[in-house]
Amino acid sequence: MPELRITEGRRLLQHSDLPIVDVSVACGFVSPSHFSKCYTAYFGNSPSKEIRHGYVKSSR
């Protein structure tokens, strides 16, 4: 699993206002759904769920 890309994605979600699609591209994932799948497997929650619950900053 691409831990560095996933943790960088979380950092971007926490510290920027980039939407998930832009974060996934910036971290080198082929699609937002692949990023979400890997993110969920690594952190236990999907990026959108973490955004809804306020664990990360991005609102898009």
N, C-alpha and C positions, 0 to 999 in steps of 0.2 A: 504494500500500500504506500502511496506517495505522501508520507508524513509531513515532509517539509512543505509541500504545496498545500496540504490541508491546513496546517497550522498557520501558514501565511494567509490563506483565505480567511481564516477566523480573525486573524489580526486586522485584515482589511475591513471585514465586516464590523469589527469592534471600533475601529479608529477612523473610518471614512464613511461617506454617505453613498458609496458606490452600490448600485443594485447588484443582486446576486449574479445576474448574467455577466456583468462586467468583471466581477471578482473571479468568476470561474475562468473567463478568458485570460485575465491577468495572471492567473496561477497556472495556466497551461493545460486546463482541462478541455476536452474536445466538445463538451456540451454542459449546460447548466445541470441537466439531469444526472450526468456522470459525477459532477462535482457534489451534488446533493447526496447521491448514493454513497460516495466515499466519505463525505463529511458526517453523514448519519452513522455510518459504520464506525468511524473513529471517535466521535463525540457523544453519540447516543441520541442526539436530536438533530432534526433537519435544520438547515440554515433558516428557513422561513419560520419554523417554530421558535427558534432562539430569538429571532427578530420580534416576533409577536409577544414573547414573554420578557423582552427587554434585556436578554443576556448579551446581545450585540446591538450596535447602534443603528445600522442601516435600516431605512424605512421603506426602501423600494424593492 
